[in-house]
Amino acid sequence: MLKNLELLAHVSIDNQATTVNIFIDNSVFEIFINKGEKVFSGRVFPHEDQNGILIKSGNPTGTYYELEYGRKTN
């Protein structure tokens, strides 16, 4: 069993004006930098207390949207 596993991904971006879209589902994440210029995706299986992300550099700003999804019943 792996505990306290931290994986880092580094990428160089030439453009100063950077946009990032991050999509997170139960175990899947996708990160699109500059509308797909760079893309990261993967699967994680976090513990219940692991419920966030950390951006370690820059001055990020943004808006959080909680998506409603699932099967609708009549």
PDB file of N, H, CA, C and O in Angstrom:
ATOM      1  N   MET A   1       0.844  -1.177   0.000  1.00  0.00           N
ATOM      2  CA  MET A   1       0.000   0.000   0.000  1.00  0.00           C
ATOM      3  C   MET A   1       0.890   1.241   0.000  1.00  0.00           C
ATOM      4  O   MET A   1       1.842   1.336   0.774  1.00  0.00           O
ATOM      5  N   LEU A   2       0.571   2.172  -0.864  1.00  0.00           N
ATOM      6  H   LEU A   2      -0.203   2.095  -1.493  1.00  0.00           H
ATOM      7  CA  LEU A   2       1.320   3.423  -0.930  1.00  0.00           C
ATOM      8  C   LEU A   2       0.627   4.456  -0.056  1.00  0.00           C
ATOM      9  O   LEU A   2      -0.588   4.638  -0.139  1.00  0.00           O
ATOM     10  N   LYS A   3       1.397   5.123   0.773  1.00  0.00           N
ATOM     11  H   LYS A   3       2.384   4.975   0.841  1.00  0.00           H
ATOM     12  CA  LYS A   3       0.847   6.181   1.614  1.00  0.00           C
ATOM     13  C   LYS A   3       1.592   7.471   1.343  1.00  0.00           C
ATOM     14  O   LYS A   3       2.789   7.469   1.055  1.00  0.00           O
ATOM     15  N   ASN A   4       0.861   8.575   1.442  1.00  0.00           N
ATOM     16  H   ASN A   4      -0.111   8.576   1.676  1.00  0.00           H
ATOM     17  CA  ASN A   4       1.448   9.902   1.255  1.00  0.00           C
ATOM     18  C   ASN A   4       2.214  10.010  -0.055  1.00  0.00           C
ATOM     19  O   ASN A   4       3.292  10.601  -0.111  1.00  0.00           O
ATOM     20  N   LEU A   5       1.649   9.439  -1.096  1.00  0.00           N
ATOM     21  H   LEU A   5       0.772   8.959  -1.051  1.00  0.00           H
ATOM     22  CA  LEU A   5       2.276   9.477  -2.410  1.00  0.00           C
ATOM     23  C   LEU A   5       2.021  10.832  -3.044  1.00  0.00           C
ATOM     24  O   LEU A   5       0.877  11.282  -3.122  1.00  0.00           O
ATOM     25  N   GLU A   6       3.071  11.477  -3.492  1.00  0.00           N
ATOM     26  H   GLU A   6       4.000  11.112  -3.428  1.00  0.00           H
ATOM     27  CA  GLU A   6       2.941  12.771  -4.162  1.00  0.00           C
ATOM     28  C   GLU A   6       3.620  12.677  -5.505  1.00  0.00           C
ATOM     29  O   GLU A   6       4.817  12.399  -5.589  1.00  0.00           O
ATOM     30  N   LEU A   7       2.862  12.907  -6.554  1.00  0.00           N
ATOM     31  H   LEU A   7       1.890  13.133  -6.486  1.00  0.00           H
ATOM     32  CA  LEU A   7       3.404  12.905  -7.897  1.00  0.00           C
ATOM     33  C   LEU A   7       3.393  14.324  -8.420  1.00  0.00           C
ATOM     34  O   LEU A   7       2.394  15.031  -8.290  1.00  0.00           O
ATOM     35  N   LEU A   8       4.484  14.739  -9.003  1.00  0.00           N
ATOM     36  H   LEU A   8       5.296  14.165  -9.109  1.00  0.00           H
ATOM     37  CA  LEU A   8       4.598  16.095  -9.530  1.00  0.00           C
ATOM     38  C   LEU A   8       4.784  16.038 -11.033  1.00  0.00           C
ATOM     39  O   LEU A   8       5.480  15.161 -11.547  1.00  0.00           O
ATOM     40  N   ALA A   9       4.174  16.956 -11.727  1.00  0.00           N
ATOM     41  H   ALA A   9       3.609  17.668 -11.310  1.00  0.00           H
ATOM     42  CA  ALA A   9       4.367  17.105 -13.164  1.00  0.00           C
ATOM     43  C   ALA A   9       4.774  18.544 -13.415  1.00  0.00           C
ATOM     44  O   ALA A   9       4.107  19.475 -12.963  1.00  0.00           O
ATOM     45  N   HIS A  10       5.851  18.722 -14.124  1.00  0.00           N
ATOM     46  H   HIS A  10       6.393  17.966 -14.491  1.00  0.00           H
ATOM     47  CA  HIS A  10       6.351  20.057 -14.441  1.00  0.00           C
ATOM     48  C   HIS A  10       6.242  20.272 -15.950  1.00  0.00           C
ATOM     49  O   HIS A  10       6.492  19.358 -16.736  1.00  0.00           O
ATOM     50  N   VAL A  11       5.870  21.476 -16.340  1.00  0.00           N
ATOM     51  H   VAL A  11       5.667  22.218 -15.702  1.00  0.00           H
ATOM     52  CA  VAL A  11       5.768  21.800 -17.754  1.00  0.00           C
ATOM     53  C   VAL A  11       6.214  23.254 -17.942  1.00  0.00           C
ATOM     54  O   VAL A  11       5.908  24.114 -17.116  1.00  0.00           O
ATOM     55  N   SER A  12       6.923  23.515 -19.012  1.00  0.00           N
ATOM     56  H   SER A  12       7.172  22.816 -19.683  1.00  0.00           H
ATOM     57  CA  SER A  12       7.321  24.884 -19.354  1.00  0.00           C
ATOM     58  C   SER A  12       6.263  25.484 -20.262  1.00  0.00           C
ATOM     59  O   SER A  12       5.795  24.841 -21.202  1.00  0.00           O
ATOM     60  N   ILE A  13       5.893  26.720 -19.970  1.00  0.00           N
ATOM     61  H   ILE A  13       6.273  27.241 -19.206  1.00  0.00           H
ATOM     62  CA  ILE A  13       4.899  27.424 -20.773  1.00  0.00           C
ATOM     63  C   ILE A  13       5.501  28.755 -21.176  1.00  0.00           C
ATOM     64  O   ILE A  13       5.917  29.541 -20.326  1.00  0.00           O
ATOM     65  N   ASP A  14       5.547  29.007 -22.482  1.00  0.00           N
ATOM     66  H   ASP A  14       5.208  28.368 -23.173  1.00  0.00           H
ATOM     67  CA  ASP A  14       6.170  30.225 -22.998  1.00  0.00           C
ATOM     68  C   ASP A  14       5.305  31.462 -22.808  1.00  0.00           C
ATOM     69  O   ASP A  14       5.832  32.560 -22.628  1.00  0.00           O
ATOM     70  N   ASN A  15       4.010  31.306 -22.844  1.00  0.00           N
ATOM     71  H   ASN A  15       3.582  30.414 -22.991  1.00  0.00           H
ATOM     72  CA  ASN A  15       3.087  32.427 -22.816  1.00  0.00           C
ATOM     73  C   ASN A  15       2.878  32.912 -21.387  1.00  0.00           C
ATOM     74  O   ASN A  15       2.619  32.100 -20.499  1.00  0.00           O
ATOM     75  N   GLN A  16       2.984  34.212 -21.145  1.00  0.00           N
ATOM     76  H   GLN A  16       3.195  34.872 -21.866  1.00  0.00           H
ATOM     77  CA  GLN A  16       2.738  34.776 -19.823  1.00  0.00           C
ATOM     78  C   GLN A  16       1.262  34.699 -19.444  1.00  0.00           C
ATOM     79  O   GLN A  16       0.935  34.432 -18.288  1.00  0.00           O
ATOM     80  N   ALA A  17       0.367  34.931 -20.407  1.00  0.00           N
ATOM     81  H   ALA A  17       0.633  35.148 -21.346  1.00  0.00           H
ATOM     82  CA  ALA A  17      -1.073  34.848 -20.143  1.00  0.00           C
ATOM     83  C   ALA A  17      -1.483  33.391 -20.273  1.00  0.00           C
ATOM     84  O   ALA A  17      -1.573  32.862 -21.382  1.00  0.00           O
ATOM     85  N   THR A  18      -1.727  32.752 -19.163  1.00  0.00           N
ATOM     86  H   THR A  18      -1.654  33.182 -18.262  1.00  0.00           H
ATOM     87  CA  THR A  18      -2.008  31.324 -19.141  1.00  0.00           C
ATOM     88  C   THR A  18      -3.411  31.070 -18.618  1.00  0.00           C
ATOM     89  O   THR A  18      -3.827  31.647 -17.614  1.00  0.00           O
ATOM     90  N   THR A  19      -4.132  30.204 -19.307  1.00  0.00           N
ATOM     91  H   THR A  19      -3.794  29.735 -20.123  1.00  0.00           H
ATOM     92  CA  THR A  19      -5.428  29.760 -18.809  1.00  0.00           C
ATOM     93  C   THR A  19      -5.313  28.280 -18.469  1.00  0.00           C
ATOM     94  O   THR A  19      -4.616  27.524 -19.147  1.00  0.00           O
ATOM     95  N   VAL A  20      -6.000  27.883 -17.419  1.00  0.00           N
ATOM     96  H   VAL A  20      -6.566  28.497 -16.869  1.00  0.00           H
ATOM     97  CA  VAL A  20      -6.006  26.488 -16.999  1.00  0.00           C
ATOM     98  C   VAL A  20      -7.439  26.094 -16.677  1.00  0.00           C
ATOM     99  O   VAL A  20      -8.127  26.772 -15.914  1.00  0.00           O
ATOM    100  N   ASN A  21      -7.875  24.997 -17.263  1.00  0.00           N
ATOM    101  H   ASN A  21      -7.317  24.446 -17.883  1.00  0.00           H
ATOM    102  CA  ASN A  21      -9.167  24.422 -16.933  1.00  0.00           C
ATOM    103  C   ASN A  21      -8.907  23.075 -16.286  1.00  0.00           C
ATOM    104  O   ASN A  21      -8.220  22.229 -16.858  1.00  0.00           O
ATOM    105  N   ILE A  22      -9.452  22.875 -15.096  1.00  0.00           N
ATOM    106  H   ILE A  22     -10.010  23.562 -14.631  1.00  0.00           H
ATOM    107  CA  ILE A  22      -9.248  21.638 -14.346  1.00  0.00           C
ATOM    108  C   ILE A  22     -10.609  20.987 -14.137  1.00  0.00           C
ATOM    109  O   ILE A  22     -11.533  21.606 -13.607  1.00  0.00           O
ATOM    110  N   PHE A  23     -10.720  19.742 -14.554  1.00  0.00           N
ATOM    111  H   PHE A  23      -9.970  19.240 -14.984  1.00  0.00           H
ATOM    112  CA  PHE A  23     -11.944  18.973 -14.383  1.00  0.00           C
ATOM    113  C   PHE A  23     -11.630  17.780 -13.496  1.00  0.00           C
ATOM    114  O   PHE A  23     -10.675  17.044 -13.746  1.00  0.00           O
ATOM    115  N   ILE A  24     -12.438  17.592 -12.457  1.00  0.00           N
ATOM    116  H   ILE A  24     -13.213  18.190 -12.254  1.00  0.00           H
ATOM    117  CA  ILE A  24     -12.205  16.497 -11.518  1.00  0.00           C
ATOM    118  C   ILE A  24     -13.517  15.760 -11.305  1.00  0.00           C
ATOM    119  O   ILE A  24     -14.541  16.368 -10.994  1.00  0.00           O
ATOM    120  N   ASP A  25     -13.476  14.454 -11.474  1.00  0.00           N
ATOM    121  H   ASP A  25     -12.644  13.959 -11.727  1.00  0.00           H
ATOM    122  CA  ASP A  25     -14.606  13.590 -11.172  1.00  0.00           C
ATOM    123  C   ASP A  25     -14.198  12.752  -9.962  1.00  0.00           C
ATOM    124  O   ASP A  25     -13.215  13.084  -9.300  1.00  0.00           O
ATOM    125  N   ASN A  26     -14.902  11.710  -9.665  1.00  0.00           N
ATOM    126  H   ASN A  26     -15.701  11.440 -10.203  1.00  0.00           H
ATOM    127  CA  ASN A  26     -14.559  10.901  -8.498  1.00  0.00           C
ATOM    128  C   ASN A  26     -13.115  10.420  -8.516  1.00  0.00           C
ATOM    129  O   ASN A  26     -12.420  10.540  -7.507  1.00  0.00           O
ATOM    130  N   SER A  27     -12.651   9.881  -9.628  1.00  0.00           N
ATOM    131  H   SER A  27     -13.216   9.783 -10.448  1.00  0.00           H
ATOM    132  CA  SER A  27     -11.278   9.378  -9.664  1.00  0.00           C
ATOM    133  C   SER A  27     -10.503   9.858 -10.890  1.00  0.00           C
ATOM    134  O   SER A  27      -9.342   9.482 -11.058  1.00  0.00           O
ATOM    135  N   VAL A  28     -11.101  10.665 -11.734  1.00  0.00           N
ATOM    136  H   VAL A  28     -12.044  10.970 -11.597  1.00  0.00           H
ATOM    137  CA  VAL A  28     -10.462  11.108 -12.969  1.00  0.00           C
ATOM    138  C   VAL A  28     -10.217  12.613 -12.905  1.00  0.00           C
ATOM    139  O   VAL A  28     -11.082  13.376 -12.472  1.00  0.00           O
ATOM    140  N   PHE A  29      -9.021  13.032 -13.343  1.00  0.00           N
ATOM    141  H   PHE A  29      -8.319  12.413 -13.694  1.00  0.00           H
ATOM    142  CA  PHE A  29      -8.755  14.461 -13.469  1.00  0.00           C
ATOM    143  C   PHE A  29      -8.221  14.747 -14.860  1.00  0.00           C
ATOM    144  O   PHE A  29      -7.536  13.917 -15.458  1.00  0.00           O
ATOM    145  N   GLU A  30      -8.541  15.929 -15.368  1.00  0.00           N
ATOM    146  H   GLU A  30      -9.097  16.603 -14.882  1.00  0.00           H
ATOM    147  CA  GLU A  30      -8.009  16.415 -16.634  1.00  0.00           C
ATOM    148  C   GLU A  30      -7.650  17.878 -16.451  1.00  0.00           C
ATOM    149  O   GLU A  30      -8.423  18.653 -15.888  1.00  0.00           O
ATOM    150  N   ILE A  31      -6.476  18.248 -16.928  1.00  0.00           N
ATOM    151  H   ILE A  31      -5.848  17.619 -17.386  1.00  0.00           H
ATOM    152  CA  ILE A  31      -5.988  19.619 -16.821  1.00  0.00           C
ATOM    153  C   ILE A  31      -5.617  20.087 -18.225  1.00  0.00           C
ATOM    154  O   ILE A  31      -4.785  19.475 -18.895  1.00  0.00           O
ATOM    155  N   PHE A  32      -6.242  21.176 -18.659  1.00  0.00           N
ATOM    156  H   PHE A  32      -6.917  21.673 -18.115  1.00  0.00           H
ATOM    157  CA  PHE A  32      -5.982  21.739 -19.976  1.00  0.00           C
ATOM    158  C   PHE A  32      -5.330  23.099 -19.798  1.00  0.00           C
ATOM    159  O   PHE A  32      -5.921  23.999 -19.201  1.00  0.00           O
ATOM    160  N   ILE A  33      -4.120  23.254 -20.308  1.00  0.00           N
ATOM    161  H   ILE A  33      -3.640  22.523 -20.792  1.00  0.00           H
ATOM    162  CA  ILE A  33      -3.388  24.507 -20.215  1.00  0.00           C
ATOM    163  C   ILE A  33      -3.458  25.205 -21.563  1.00  0.00           C
ATOM    164  O   ILE A  33      -3.203  24.599 -22.603  1.00  0.00           O
ATOM    165  N   ASN A  34      -3.809  26.490 -21.532  1.00  0.00           N
ATOM    166  H   ASN A  34      -4.017  26.982 -20.687  1.00  0.00           H
ATOM    167  CA  ASN A  34      -3.954  27.304 -22.746  1.00  0.00           C
ATOM    168  C   ASN A  34      -4.820  26.597 -23.789  1.00  0.00           C
ATOM    169  O   ASN A  34      -4.423  26.427 -24.941  1.00  0.00           O
ATOM    170  N   LYS A  35      -6.007  26.191 -23.355  1.00  0.00           N
ATOM    171  H   LYS A  35      -6.330  26.328 -22.418  1.00  0.00           H
ATOM    172  CA  LYS A  35      -7.018  25.583 -24.229  1.00  0.00           C
ATOM    173  C   LYS A  35      -6.506  24.345 -24.960  1.00  0.00           C
ATOM    174  O   LYS A  35      -6.854  24.108 -26.117  1.00  0.00           O
ATOM    175  N   GLY A  36      -5.680  23.560 -24.278  1.00  0.00           N
ATOM    176  H   GLY A  36      -5.397  23.752 -23.339  1.00  0.00           H
ATOM    177  CA  GLY A  36      -5.232  22.292 -24.845  1.00  0.00           C
ATOM    178  C   GLY A  36      -3.816  22.285 -25.384  1.00  0.00           C
ATOM    179  O   GLY A  36      -3.376  21.276 -25.936  1.00  0.00           O
ATOM    180  N   GLU A  37      -3.085  23.391 -25.239  1.00  0.00           N
ATOM    181  H   GLU A  37      -3.441  24.211 -24.790  1.00  0.00           H
ATOM    182  CA  GLU A  37      -1.681  23.412 -25.675  1.00  0.00           C
ATOM    183  C   GLU A  37      -0.888  22.333 -24.937  1.00  0.00           C
ATOM    184  O   GLU A  37      -0.048  21.650 -25.522  1.00  0.00           O
ATOM    185  N   LYS A  38      -1.171  22.198 -23.659  1.00  0.00           N
ATOM    186  H   LYS A  38      -1.853  22.753 -23.184  1.00  0.00           H
ATOM    187  CA  LYS A  38      -0.611  21.126 -22.823  1.00  0.00           C
ATOM    188  C   LYS A  38      -1.779  20.476 -22.092  1.00  0.00           C
ATOM    189  O   LYS A  38      -2.689  21.168 -21.635  1.00  0.00           O
ATOM    190  N   VAL A  39      -1.757  19.156 -21.980  1.00  0.00           N
ATOM    191  H   VAL A  39      -1.018  18.594 -22.351  1.00  0.00           H
ATOM    192  CA  VAL A  39      -2.855  18.435 -21.340  1.00  0.00           C
ATOM    193  C   VAL A  39      -2.285  17.376 -20.409  1.00  0.00           C
ATOM    194  O   VAL A  39      -1.347  16.659 -20.758  1.00  0.00           O
ATOM    195  N   PHE A  40      -2.868  17.291 -19.217  1.00  0.00           N
ATOM    196  H   PHE A  40      -3.630  17.873 -18.934  1.00  0.00           H
ATOM    197  CA  PHE A  40      -2.546  16.237 -18.262  1.00  0.00           C
ATOM    198  C   PHE A  40      -3.850  15.527 -17.912  1.00  0.00           C
ATOM    199  O   PHE A  40      -4.888  16.169 -17.753  1.00  0.00           O
ATOM    200  N   SER A  41      -3.797  14.225 -17.794  1.00  0.00           N
ATOM    201  H   SER A  41      -2.953  13.704 -17.923  1.00  0.00           H
ATOM    202  CA  SER A  41      -4.966  13.499 -17.322  1.00  0.00           C
ATOM    203  C   SER A  41      -4.490  12.276 -16.555  1.00  0.00           C
ATOM    204  O   SER A  41      -3.371  11.798 -16.742  1.00  0.00           O
ATOM    205  N   GLY A  42      -5.349  11.790 -15.703  1.00  0.00           N
ATOM    206  H   GLY A  42      -6.258  12.179 -15.551  1.00  0.00           H
ATOM    207  CA  GLY A  42      -4.982  10.621 -14.927  1.00  0.00           C
ATOM    208  C   GLY A  42      -6.102  10.188 -14.010  1.00  0.00           C
ATOM    209  O   GLY A  42      -7.188  10.767 -13.995  1.00  0.00           O
ATOM    210  N   ARG A  43      -5.807   9.153 -13.245  1.00  0.00           N
ATOM    211  H   ARG A  43      -4.925   8.683 -13.257  1.00  0.00           H
ATOM    212  CA  ARG A  43      -6.763   8.633 -12.271  1.00  0.00           C
ATOM    213  C   ARG A  43      -6.105   8.626 -10.909  1.00  0.00           C
ATOM    214  O   ARG A  43      -4.923   8.314 -10.768  1.00  0.00           O
ATOM    215  N   VAL A  44      -6.876   8.969  -9.932  1.00  0.00           N
ATOM    216  H   VAL A  44      -7.837   9.222 -10.046  1.00  0.00           H
ATOM    217  CA  VAL A  44      -6.415   8.929  -8.550  1.00  0.00           C
ATOM    218  C   VAL A  44      -7.515   8.292  -7.705  1.00  0.00           C
ATOM    219  O   VAL A  44      -8.693   8.337  -8.059  1.00  0.00           O
ATOM    220  N   PHE A  45      -7.121   7.714  -6.611  1.00  0.00           N
ATOM    221  H   PHE A  45      -6.164   7.677  -6.323  1.00  0.00           H
ATOM    222  CA  PHE A  45      -8.074   7.104  -5.697  1.00  0.00           C
ATOM    223  C   PHE A  45      -7.797   7.656  -4.305  1.00  0.00           C
ATOM    224  O   PHE A  45      -7.172   7.000  -3.472  1.00  0.00           O
ATOM    225  N   PRO A  46      -8.280   8.889  -4.068  1.00  0.00           N
ATOM    226  CA  PRO A  46      -7.957   9.573  -2.816  1.00  0.00           C
ATOM    227  C   PRO A  46      -8.718   8.992  -1.628  1.00  0.00           C
ATOM    228  O   PRO A  46      -9.772   8.373  -1.774  1.00  0.00           O
ATOM    229  N   HIS A  47      -8.146   9.216  -0.454  1.00  0.00           N
ATOM    230  H   HIS A  47      -7.290   9.719  -0.335  1.00  0.00           H
ATOM    231  CA  HIS A  47      -8.847   8.901   0.785  1.00  0.00           C
ATOM    232  C   HIS A  47      -9.873  10.003   1.036  1.00  0.00           C
ATOM    233  O   HIS A  47      -9.813  11.058   0.404  1.00  0.00           O
ATOM    234  N   GLU A  48     -10.789   9.777   1.928  1.00  0.00           N
ATOM    235  H   GLU A  48     -10.838   8.920   2.442  1.00  0.00           H
ATOM    236  CA  GLU A  48     -11.882  10.718   2.173  1.00  0.00           C
ATOM    237  C   GLU A  48     -11.386  12.108   2.567  1.00  0.00           C
ATOM    238  O   GLU A  48     -12.005  13.109   2.209  1.00  0.00           O
ATOM    239  N   ASP A  49     -10.272  12.179   3.303  1.00  0.00           N
ATOM    240  H   ASP A  49      -9.769  11.366   3.594  1.00  0.00           H
ATOM    241  CA  ASP A  49      -9.762  13.477   3.739  1.00  0.00           C
ATOM    242  C   ASP A  49      -8.914  14.182   2.682  1.00  0.00           C
ATOM    243  O   ASP A  49      -8.487  15.315   2.900  1.00  0.00           O
ATOM    244  N   GLN A  50      -8.664  13.544   1.554  1.00  0.00           N
ATOM    245  H   GLN A  50      -9.010  12.622   1.376  1.00  0.00           H
ATOM    246  CA  GLN A  50      -7.906  14.143   0.459  1.00  0.00           C
ATOM    247  C   GLN A  50      -8.910  14.693  -0.549  1.00  0.00           C
ATOM    248  O   GLN A  50      -9.355  13.981  -1.450  1.00  0.00           O
ATOM    249  N   ASN A  51      -9.259  15.962  -0.388  1.00  0.00           N
ATOM    250  H   ASN A  51      -8.898  16.540   0.344  1.00  0.00           H
ATOM    251  CA  ASN A  51     -10.357  16.512  -1.178  1.00  0.00           C
ATOM    252  C   ASN A  51     -10.027  17.867  -1.796  1.00  0.00           C
ATOM    253  O   ASN A  51     -10.911  18.714  -1.924  1.00  0.00           O
ATOM    254  N   GLY A  52      -8.783  18.085  -2.179  1.00  0.00           N
ATOM    255  H   GLY A  52      -8.065  17.397  -2.076  1.00  0.00           H
ATOM    256  CA  GLY A  52      -8.429  19.365  -2.771  1.00  0.00           C
ATOM    257  C   GLY A  52      -7.255  19.240  -3.719  1.00  0.00           C
ATOM    258  O   GLY A  52      -6.687  18.162  -3.895  1.00  0.00           O
ATOM    259  N   ILE A  53      -6.903  20.353  -4.322  1.00  0.00           N
ATOM    260  H   ILE A  53      -7.364  21.229  -4.179  1.00  0.00           H
ATOM    261  CA  ILE A  53      -5.724  20.421  -5.172  1.00  0.00           C
ATOM    262  C   ILE A  53      -4.857  21.575  -4.687  1.00  0.00           C
ATOM    263  O   ILE A  53      -5.338  22.478  -4.001  1.00  0.00           O
ATOM    264  N   LEU A  54      -3.590  21.541  -5.042  1.00  0.00           N
ATOM    265  H   LEU A  54      -3.199  20.808  -5.599  1.00  0.00           H
ATOM    266  CA  LEU A  54      -2.653  22.581  -4.645  1.00  0.00           C
ATOM    267  C   LEU A  54      -1.898  23.059  -5.870  1.00  0.00           C
ATOM    268  O   LEU A  54      -1.288  22.258  -6.579  1.00  0.00           O
ATOM    269  N   ILE A  55      -1.936  24.352  -6.121  1.00  0.00           N
ATOM    270  H   ILE A  55      -2.432  25.002  -5.545  1.00  0.00           H
ATOM    271  CA  ILE A  55      -1.141  24.962  -7.179  1.00  0.00           C
ATOM    272  C   ILE A  55       0.014  25.649  -6.487  1.00  0.00           C
ATOM    273  O   ILE A  55      -0.187  26.575  -5.701  1.00  0.00           O
ATOM    274  N   LYS A  56       1.243  25.194  -6.779  1.00  0.00           N
ATOM    275  H   LYS A  56       1.406  24.442  -7.417  1.00  0.00           H
ATOM    276  CA  LYS A  56       2.407  25.594  -5.994  1.00  0.00           C
ATOM    277  C   LYS A  56       3.118  26.849  -6.478  1.00  0.00           C
ATOM    278  O   LYS A  56       4.029  27.324  -5.800  1.00  0.00           O
ATOM    279  N   SER A  57       2.742  27.400  -7.615  1.00  0.00           N
ATOM    280  H   SER A  57       2.003  27.014  -8.167  1.00  0.00           H
ATOM    281  CA  SER A  57       3.423  28.616  -8.036  1.00  0.00           C
ATOM    282  C   SER A  57       2.455  29.509  -8.805  1.00  0.00           C
ATOM    283  O   SER A  57       1.384  29.076  -9.231  1.00  0.00           O
ATOM    284  N   GLY A  58       2.853  30.746  -8.967  1.00  0.00           N
ATOM    285  H   GLY A  58       3.723  31.097  -8.621  1.00  0.00           H
ATOM    286  CA  GLY A  58       2.016  31.705  -9.668  1.00  0.00           C
ATOM    287  C   GLY A  58       1.022  32.360  -8.723  1.00  0.00           C
ATOM    288  O   GLY A  58       1.092  32.199  -7.504  1.00  0.00           O
ATOM    289  N   ASN A  59       0.113  33.089  -9.305  1.00  0.00           N
ATOM    290  H   ASN A  59       0.057  33.220 -10.295  1.00  0.00           H
ATOM    291  CA  ASN A  59      -0.922  33.795  -8.547  1.00  0.00           C
ATOM    292  C   ASN A  59      -2.274  33.407  -9.135  1.00  0.00           C
ATOM    293  O   ASN A  59      -2.916  34.223  -9.797  1.00  0.00           O
ATOM    294  N   PRO A  60      -2.713  32.171  -8.901  1.00  0.00           N
ATOM    295  CA  PRO A  60      -3.937  31.706  -9.566  1.00  0.00           C
ATOM    296  C   PRO A  60      -5.192  32.365  -9.013  1.00  0.00           C
ATOM    297  O   PRO A  60      -5.316  32.613  -7.814  1.00  0.00           O
ATOM    298  N   THR A  61      -6.106  32.638  -9.913  1.00  0.00           N
ATOM    299  H   THR A  61      -6.005  32.437 -10.887  1.00  0.00           H
ATOM    300  CA  THR A  61      -7.443  33.096  -9.550  1.00  0.00           C
ATOM    301  C   THR A  61      -8.419  32.259 -10.360  1.00  0.00           C
ATOM    302  O   THR A  61      -8.048  31.675 -11.379  1.00  0.00           O
ATOM    303  N   GLY A  62      -9.649  32.201  -9.914  1.00  0.00           N
ATOM    304  H   GLY A  62      -9.950  32.675  -9.087  1.00  0.00           H
ATOM    305  CA  GLY A  62     -10.597  31.421 -10.686  1.00  0.00           C
ATOM    306  C   GLY A  62     -11.927  31.278  -9.992  1.00  0.00           C
ATOM    307  O   GLY A  62     -12.183  31.871  -8.945  1.00  0.00           O
ATOM    308  N   THR A  63     -12.754  30.477 -10.604  1.00  0.00           N
ATOM    309  H   THR A  63     -12.546  29.995 -11.454  1.00  0.00           H
ATOM    310  CA  THR A  63     -14.098  30.223 -10.106  1.00  0.00           C
ATOM    311  C   THR A  63     -14.313  28.728 -10.024  1.00  0.00           C
ATOM    312  O   THR A  63     -13.935  27.987 -10.932  1.00  0.00           O
ATOM    313  N   TYR A  64     -14.916  28.289  -8.944  1.00  0.00           N
ATOM    314  H   TYR A  64     -15.222  28.891  -8.207  1.00  0.00           H
ATOM    315  CA  TYR A  64     -15.226  26.881  -8.744  1.00  0.00           C
ATOM    316  C   TYR A  64     -16.685  26.650  -9.124  1.00  0.00           C
ATOM    317  O   TYR A  64     -17.576  27.362  -8.660  1.00  0.00           O
ATOM    318  N   TYR A  65     -16.917  25.665  -9.960  1.00  0.00           N
ATOM    319  H   TYR A  65     -16.193  25.087 -10.337  1.00  0.00           H
ATOM    320  CA  TYR A  65     -18.272  25.294 -10.344  1.00  0.00           C
ATOM    321  C   TYR A  65     -18.498  23.840  -9.964  1.00  0.00           C
ATOM    322  O   TYR A  65     -17.725  22.967 -10.360  1.00  0.00           O
ATOM    323  N   GLU A  66     -19.537  23.577  -9.211  1.00  0.00           N
ATOM    324  H   GLU A  66     -20.164  24.286  -8.889  1.00  0.00           H
ATOM    325  CA  GLU A  66     -19.894  22.202  -8.898  1.00  0.00           C
ATOM    326  C   GLU A  66     -20.897  21.747  -9.943  1.00  0.00           C
ATOM    327  O   GLU A  66     -21.931  22.383 -10.143  1.00  0.00           O
ATOM    328  N   LEU A  67     -20.588  20.651 -10.603  1.00  0.00           N
ATOM    329  H   LEU A  67     -19.748  20.134 -10.441  1.00  0.00           H
ATOM    330  CA  LEU A  67     -21.431  20.163 -11.687  1.00  0.00           C
ATOM    331  C   LEU A  67     -22.445  19.169 -11.160  1.00  0.00           C
ATOM    332  O   LEU A  67     -22.126  18.312 -10.337  1.00  0.00           O
ATOM    333  N   GLU A  68     -23.651  19.292 -11.633  1.00  0.00           N
ATOM    334  H   GLU A  68     -23.911  19.988 -12.302  1.00  0.00           H
ATOM    335  CA  GLU A  68     -24.702  18.324 -11.315  1.00  0.00           C
ATOM    336  C   GLU A  68     -24.723  17.309 -12.450  1.00  0.00           C
ATOM    337  O   GLU A  68     -24.884  17.677 -13.614  1.00  0.00           O
ATOM    338  N   TYR A  69     -24.564  16.054 -12.118  1.00  0.00           N
ATOM    339  H   TYR A  69     -24.434  15.755 -11.172  1.00  0.00           H
ATOM    340  CA  TYR A  69     -24.593  15.031 -13.152  1.00  0.00           C
ATOM    341  C   TYR A  69     -25.199  13.765 -12.568  1.00  0.00           C
ATOM    342  O   TYR A  69     -25.427  13.652 -11.363  1.00  0.00           O
ATOM    343  N   GLY A  70     -25.447  12.839 -13.441  1.00  0.00           N
ATOM    344  H   GLY A  70     -25.262  12.930 -14.420  1.00  0.00           H
ATOM    345  CA  GLY A  70     -26.024  11.565 -13.008  1.00  0.00           C
ATOM    346  C   GLY A  70     -27.305  11.291 -13.759  1.00  0.00           C
ATOM    347  O   GLY A  70     -27.825  12.134 -14.491  1.00  0.00           O
ATOM    348  N   ARG A  71     -27.786  10.110 -13.558  1.00  0.00           N
ATOM    349  H   ARG A  71     -27.364   9.425 -12.964  1.00  0.00           H
ATOM    350  CA  ARG A  71     -29.029   9.705 -14.215  1.00  0.00           C
ATOM    351  C   ARG A  71     -30.222  10.352 -13.543  1.00  0.00           C
ATOM    352  O   ARG A  71     -30.327  10.359 -12.317  1.00  0.00           O
ATOM    353  N   LYS A  72     -31.102  10.886 -14.333  1.00  0.00           N
ATOM    354  H   LYS A  72     -31.017  10.881 -15.329  1.00  0.00           H
ATOM    355  CA  LYS A  72     -32.320  11.471 -13.796  1.00  0.00           C
ATOM    356  C   LYS A  72     -33.406  10.404 -13.784  1.00  0.00           C
ATOM    357  O   LYS A  72     -33.515   9.604 -14.713  1.00  0.00           O
ATOM    358  N   THR A  73     -34.193  10.402 -12.741  1.00  0.00           N
ATOM    359  H   THR A  73     -34.104  11.053 -11.987  1.00  0.00           H
ATOM    360  CA  THR A  73     -35.310   9.473 -12.680  1.00  0.00           C
ATOM    361  C   THR A  73     -36.604  10.226 -12.900  1.00  0.00           C
ATOM    362  O   THR A  73     -36.721  11.398 -12.544  1.00  0.00           O
ATOM    363  N   ASN A  74     -37.552   9.563 -13.475  1.00  0.00           N
ATOM    364  H   ASN A  74     -37.456   8.610 -13.765  1.00  0.00           H
ATOM    365  CA  ASN A  74     -38.855  10.205 -13.747  1.00  0.00           C
ATOM    366  C   ASN A  74     -39.755  10.124 -12.555  1.00  0.00           C
ATOM    367  O   ASN A  74     -40.885  10.609 -12.601  1.00  0.00           O
TER     368      ASN A  74
END
